[in-house]
Amino acid sequence: MPTPNLRPVALHKIIDDVANLYASHDKKMIIKKNYAPSITLLHIDGEQIRRVFTNLFVNAVDAIENPRKKFWGFVLVIFVG
């Protein structure tokens, strides 16, 4: 695993970017976001976090599209603070 490149990053922007990639992928997928206005920049590795959220969305899409899997829903809640 590469060494993290920590720097101030807007987590909301990363989540929005990844969510926008998947927003029109499937009509069954509903994406709702509610951000705390007090969180602006976090000292994180933006690329690693982007990969985390991309994997979460890929897994959600796979669960929706795979007819062999029983899928009831996918909820992602992230608390930062």
C-alpha positions, 0 to 999 in steps of 0.5 A: 500500500502506498504511503498516504499523501496527507493534505487538506481535502474537501471530503464533500467534493470527493463524495459528490464526484464519485456519486455523480459518476453513479447517479444515473447508472441505475434507476433503482439507486437513490443517492441522498447526501447530507453534509455537516456545514462545519466540515470543510477540509480534512487532512486526508489522502484524497486519492485513497479516500476516492478509491474507498468511495468508488469501491463502495459504489461499485459494490452497491451497483453490483448488489443491485444488478446481480439477480442471484443476490438478495438485495434490500438496500444499501445505506452508507453513513459517515460521521466525521468530527 
